[in-house]
Amino acid sequence: MGTEDEGGPEKAGTVDYRFTLANERTFLAWIRTALALLAGAVAVLHLLPLGWAEGPRTAVGLLLALLAGAVTVYAPVRWYRVQRIMSSGGILRMSGLPLITAFAVGLVCLLVLLGNLL
């Protein structure tokens, strides 16, 4: 039985190692994103000299920290799910978390900008 590159079918349940490694790189990118969000939360809560009241500062910091937690939980679940789907030859559905993350980071950027301008 040949490999897919040789024109033969690939063994059932095997995944090209390049896809496995790409899945791991995506997992690590999500972990880096969570770390960056957590660093942003620490910065907003403790380091930035924003002239904000305690309420808005805490809200923005907690939003970033919660998003970091969600991404941290999401990353291994997504990695495992994708690996399992690739092994079975199933269809991979799109995830909504990249859009949610982009929206939340954009919202935080807007709040920080408005907080410094007003």
Helices and strands as residue ranges (DSSP letters): G 4-6, H 17-42, I 43-47, H 54-88, H 97-117
